[in-house]
Amino acid sequence: MLMLVYINLERDRTDILDRFKQAVRRTPEITCAYNVTGETDFVLVISVSGMVEYEALTRRFFFENADIKKFSTMVVMERTKVSFAVPIGE
């Protein structure tokens, strides 16, 4: 299963940001992480075998991390297009 998770950190401080980035790098289920602008701080792409594994990850990674204020999850129902190609003009 593939999940997209929006993360809001507790505060905009460099120590919190650095700790969160390190935790992301140590977590193999997180396949991509994007620090973004707007209403959320990070968007994570998470790959798990099922909901039991995801629930265990939420307990371990999100609920036990005091730096995370809020998170919301979207479950990917279908991969309509997947590409990291960069279109280069002629």
Buried (B, 14 or more C-beta within 10 A) or exposed (E): EBBBBBBEBBEEEEEBBEBBEEBBEEBEBBEEBEBEEEEBBBBBBBBBEEEEBBEEBBEEBBEEBEBBEEBEEEEEEEEEEEEEEEEEEE
